[in-house]
């Protein structure tokens, strides 16, 4: 069995992610007080109810049912067949905590335990690392996972020295260790161009010349049982983004090798497509000059827009959403805005097409992080500053009177502890990413009234796309006629998402990816 990777390093977007998996009914749920075996076993049915309530007719019922019922089995298999071990991401609520079937108190989102990279031997340095090195923390130890303090510096240093990592590197590293132990042949620098077929059956993959083999021209690798596509999405392919996605997507956060290679191969094999207009939407910020793997690097904006003392406004200077909502749900709100106002920018900034600004005051700056800026630090030049709201509005090119009216109204409601316009602070999810040292809605609702004021340009991006070839309940790719394509399976962001438009909770992409990877692998192995 062989695993072929397009990039020179392994792990892709999974490795640079938080490494969280969303698995309803998992065996670790019993660690939560009050949950017994009966409630754990009933949870997949509740999760399916939750997905149906959110996705409606867009949901492929049998595929979604397979996802929630097979996830616990997948999790046990992974823990028994690799060094990968999981723990509950304590208290992390589902992203739509007020929808029937959700778990507001958490239990479905799991994180990998810390992993010792030395287990991988020569492969230890060949994972996909941000900034050239593994992150020696688990998500639960960061603000993204609800922590109020990071581990002490000596602990971080000791982990770095030992080569211990967490998050996506721990997940991909431990899974890679399991593959190597099972005798899987792993190749990097292997870009697949098309599928080899014989009388309608997929029999292998045609690659560019494989590195290290002294070959030139196209090389065909025969597949004993078939081919599993796990090539990620197409968020870095501008032509495919323009052709398929339902709205602008300016800031792809996945690895730049996600250019739709698997999608192209599936299309040429006659695959039916599904969910093609959708992506895993997220608000992003670009720190000027930052790059990763030769492409612009974009940062997910999560806690920055959720902490009290901040709001997001459009080019008209008005709020347009619940800033603390889950990132995928914000896609529709962003797309309703279109682009910004060309030519409206002032000479001291170049964000002339920005449709959204994150605005905060100086009290916020002292207490919380701005994108690319630690709490209390002097903001860099690309963070816009105004001594008054009118001054800030002039720098952003938004109507001063409108921004002032927006902030005045928001402050009045925030002081009263409620947001009747967009409901910010009404959900437990809003509180989770806010300032958890404050109770209730105050964790995310706070006035914006202490000058000077600051603003950062926010763009709509994606963690990955979520459309691709449709599959059946066993991960087999379906043809346009509704039949299975013999010898072809798909898993992860390359396939039509088994949850359709729904990002159920933290790990809402990796849980389904691993579950259908498990199903496809088991099926392909016979």
N, C-alpha and C positions, 0 to 999 in steps of 0.2 A: 504494500500500500504506500502511496506517495502523496506528500503534501507539497504543492508548488506555489510559491509566493512571488508576486510580481516585483515587489520592492527588494532592496538589499537587506532589509531588516524585517523582523517578524512582529505580528501583533496588530498592525494597522490602527484604526480608530479605537478598537477595544483597548489596546495597550495604553493609549493616552487618556482614556476615560477614567471614571471613578471605579470601574470594575464591578458595579452593582448589578445583581440579577433579580428580576421580579418573578417569583415563583409562588403562586397560590398553593395552599395546602402543604407546604414544605414541612419536613419533620422537625425543624427547629422551632416552629411556632409553639410547640408545647412548653418551651422555656418561658413563655409569657404567662404571668399569673392569670388564672381563670380560664385558660384555654386547655381543653382536654383532647383526647384522641378523636372523640366524636365531632367536636367543633372543627378540628383540623381537617378531618376527612370530608366535612361538609363544605369546606371553604372553596374548592374548585367550582362547585355549583353557584356559590355566591359571586365568585369572580366572573363567571360567565354571565350572570345577571347584570353585573356591573358593566361589563363590556357591551352587552346588548343595549343597555340604557343609554350609553354614550354614542355608540356607532350606528345603531338602528339598522336599516336595511343594507348599509355598506359592509356589515360584518358577514363573513362566510361562516355560518353557524358550525358546521362540522369541523372545519379547520380550527376555529377558536375553541371549541369544546376539547379537541385533541390537545391543544396547547395547555389548557388549565389542568387537564387530567393526567397528562404525561410528564409535566414539569417535575413533580416530586420524584418520579422514577428516574428521570434524567439526573437530578441532583444526587441521588444515592449512587448512581452509576459513576458519576464523576468523582465523588469522594472515595469510592472503592477502587477506582482505576487510575488514580493520579494522586500527587501530593496535595491537590487543591482541597482546602477546607474552608467552610463558610461559617459565618456568625450572623446573627440578626443585626440589622441596622436599627437599633433600638428606637422605638417611637416614631419612625419615619412614616407619615401618613400616606395613603394613596393620594394621587394628585387631584382627584375629584372627590374629596372626602365627604361631600354632602349628597352623593349619588347613591341610590340603593345598591347594596352589594359591596360597597367599598369597605375598607378597613381604616377608619380614622386614627386608630391607635397603633397602626403599623403591624408588621408581621410577615408581609409578603416580600419585602426588600431585604436582600442578604448581601453581605460583603465578603470578599476573600480575606482569610487571615494573612498575616505577614508571611512572606516567602523568602527563603534563602536562595539567592541567585547562583551561589556556588554549586548547587545541585546540577545546574545545566552545563557545567564544564565550559568547553569552548563556545557554547551557544549563549553564555551569560551576557556577553556584550553585543548580541545580535538581535535584541529586542528593540522595539520602536520607542525610544525614550524622548520625552520633552527635554530640551536644553542639554542633551547629551548624557543625562544620568537618571537613574531610577529614583522615584519619590519614596522616601523612607517613612511614609505615614499611611494609615488607613483613612478612608473617607470620613469615618466617624470621629477622627481626631482633627478634622478641619471644619471650618465654618460651613462648607457645603453639606456636611453631614450632621450639622446641628451642634458642633462643639463650640464652646465659648472660649476655650484656651487650647493652644497647640501643645504637643508634648514638649518638655523642657529641652533646651538646646543640647545638653549632654546626651540625652536619650537619642536625639536625632543624629548626632555625631557618631555615637556608638553603632547605630544601625547602618549608617553609611559605611563605616569601616568594615562591618561584617558583610556588607552586600545584601542587606535585608531590605525588601521593598514591599509596598502595599498597592492598593487600588488596581488599576488596569494592568500594571506590570506584574503584580502578584497573580492575577487571574491568568493572563496569557503565559507567564513563565511556568506556572504549575501545570497548566494544560499541555504546554510543550513538553515538559518533563514526562508526563504520562504518555504522550505520543512516542517520544524517544525510547522509553522503557518498553513500549509495545512493538518496537522494531519498525516504526514508520520512517520511511525515507523522506527527509525534509530538504527542499531545494529553494534557495532564494535567487533573486535576479532572473526569474523565469516568467516572462510576460506571455500569457496565452493570447493567441490571435483568433482562433476559431476552433470549433469542435470537429473531430473526425467522425464520420458517420458511414454506415453500411446498411443499405436497404432500410433507411429510416431509424436505425438504432444508433445511439451514440456509442462509439467504440474507443474514443480517446480524445486527446487534445493536441492541437498544433501550436507549438511555441516558436518564438524567435530562437536563435541559436542559444543553447543553454550554456551558461558561464561555466568554465572549467572543464568542458568536454572537448574543446578544440573543434567544435562544429561550426559550420557557416550555413547561413540560410535557415529556412524553417525546419524544425525538428518535430516529429510526431511521436508522442508517448502513448502507447496503447494502454487501455484500461481493461482490467480483467472483468470487473463487474459493471463498471459505469463511471460516471463523472458527477461529482458534487460541486456545484457552483457556490462559492462562499467569498465572492470578490468585492463585497461592499456595494455602496450606492454609486450614483453618478453625479454627485454634487459639484465636482470639479470639472465637469464637461459642459462648457457654456452652451454649446449647441443643443444638447439634450435638456439642459435646464430650461432654455427658452422654449423648446418644443413641448415639454410635458408639464412643468410645474405651474400651479394655478396663480402664482403671484411672484413678485420679485424676490430674489434670494441673492443677497449681495455679499454674504460672509460665510462661506462654507468652513465648518470647523473640523471636518474630518481630515484624514491624511490626504495629500494631493494626488496620491495614486488612485483615488476613487474616481475614476473617469468613465465608469459604465462598461468596462470590458465584458463582464459577465452578462450584462443586459444585451449587448450587441450579439454575443454568441447565442444567447437564448432566442433572440428574435430570428436570427438566421436558421435556427433549428426548428422554427415554426411555433414557438411558444405563444400562448395567450398571455396577455398582460393585464395587470390589475393595480389599482391604487396609484396610478402613475402621476396624478396631479399633486400628490402629497409628499411632504417631507417631515422630518422631526424638527419642527421650527424652533428657533431660539433667538432672543435678542443678543447681539454681539457688539463688541467694541474692538477696534484695531488700535494697538499702540504703535504710533508712527515708527517705522524703521524695523519693527520686529518681523522676523521671518522664521519659517520652519520648513526644512527640506526644500529650500529654494522658492517658497511661495509665501504670501502674506499669512501671518498668524493672527487668528481671531480668538478673542476671549469671551466665554459665556458670561453674561451679566445676570447674576442671580441674587446674591445677598445685597449687592449695591442698590438695587431698585426696590428691595423689600424692607430695608431698615428704616426706622422712623426719621423724618426730616428730609425725605426725598420724594420727588414725583417725576413722571415722564409727561412731556408735552409734545404736541405735533407742531408742524410748521406754522400753524395759526396761533400758537401759544396756549392751546387748550389740552386738558387731559382727555384721554380717549380710551382708557382701560383701567382695570384693577392691576396696578403695577406689581402686586405680590402674587399674581396668579402663576400657575405653572407655565414654564417657557413654551411648551408646545401649543397651549391654548392661546398664547399671544400672537401666533401667526396670523389668525384671521383679523385681529385688531390692526396689526401692522399693514396687512394687505389692503385694508379698507382705506388707507391713507394715500396709496400710490406713492409717487416720488415727492420730493420736496419742491421748493419754489426756485427754479433755475434763475440765477442772477440776483437772488435776494441776499447773498452773502456780502459781508463787508470786507474790505481789503485785508483785515488782520486774521482771516481764517479762510480756508478753502473748502469747507463743507457745504458747497452750494446746493447739493442735491439731498441733503439730510432731511428726513421726514420726522425724526424723533430726537428729542434731547432728554437726557437725565439731568434734572435740576436739583440742587441741594443747597443748604446754607452752611455757614462756617461751623456751627455746632456739630452738624453731621460730619464735616471734614475732620474735626478733632477726634471724634469718637469712632468713626467707621471708615472702611476702605473706599476709596474711589477706584475705578478701573485703572490698574497700573500704578497705584499710589497707596502706600500704607497709611493707616490712621495717624493723623497729626502731622504728616509730612507736608512740605510745601508742594503743591500740585505742579506738575510739569507744564511747559508752555502750551501744550495742545489741549489742556483743560482750560476752558474759557472762564474768565472771572469778571464780575461786575460789582462795583461798590454798592449799587442799587439794582433792583429788578429791572428798572428801565435801562440802565447801563448794560446789564447782561443781555437783555432783549435786543438792544441795538447791535451788539456783537454777534448775536446769533441770526439776526435778520428776521426775527419774529415781531409781531405787533406788540409794543410795550404795554399798551392799555390792556390788551387781552391777557398777557402773561400776568400782569398785576392782578387782574380780576380773578384769574384762575387760582393763583396762590392765595388770595384773600378768601375765596370761597372754601378752598381745601383747608386752610388753617382754621376756619370757623368750625368745620365739621370735625377736624382732627382733635381740636380742643374739647369737643363734646364726646369724643371716643367712638365715632361712627362715620362711615362713608356712604351716605344714602345714594350717591350718584353711581358708584361702581362696586360697592360692597367690599372694599378693601378692609381686611381685618375680620371679616365675618367667618372665615374658614380656618380650621386648625392648620391647614397647609400654609396659609398666609403667616401664621404665627411661627411655624417651624423654622423658616428661613429668616425671620426677623430677629430682633434683639430679645433673646429668650430670658434675659434678666428682668424684663418688664412683663407685666401680667396682661393677658387678654389682648385686645385690639391694640393696646399701647405698644406691643412688640413690633408693630409695623406702621401704626399711625402716629405721626408727630408733626408739629408745625414747622413750616419753612419760613423763618422770620428773623434769623440772626445774620446780618451782613458781615462780610461780603458773601456773594452768591456765586455758585459754580455750575458749569454745565459741560456735559460730555456727549459727543455725537454717538447715537445708537443706531445700528442697522439691523435689519432682519436677516438672519442667517439660518443655518441648519446644522444639526449634529450629524445628519446624513439624510439621504432620501429613503422613502419607504415604499416605493413602487417597483414592480419588476414582474418576472414570470409568475403566473399563478401555479399553485401546487395543490395536490390532494392531501389527505390527512396523513400520508406517509412521506411527505416531502417530495413526491415525484412531480416533475414539471408537466403541466398540462399543455396540450396543443390547442390551436385555435378552434379545432373541432371538438374540444372537450375530452379527448383521449390522452392517456399518459404517453409521453415521449420515452420510448424504451431507453434505459441506460442513462437518464438524466434526472438529477435531483438538485435542489437549491435550499439554502438556509441563510439567514441573516438579512442584511439590508438589500441584498441583490434580489430577493424574492418579494412578491406582494405581501405586505405585512399581515401576519395572521390576526392582528388586532385592528386591521384597517386603519382608520384615522386616529385611533385611541392610543395615547401614551398613558398606560394605566398607573404607573408609579415609578419611583426610582428603580432603574434597571429594566424599564419597559421595552428596551430594544434587545439587551443582552440575554434576558431570560428567554424570550421567544427564539432568538438566534441559537442559543445552546440547545433548547428543546428540539427544534427542527433539525439542527445539526446531529443530535443524537438519533432522531428518527431516521434521517437520511442515511447516516452511517450504518445503523443497524440493518436497514433495508438493503443498502448496497453490498453489505457483507454477507447477505443471504441468510 
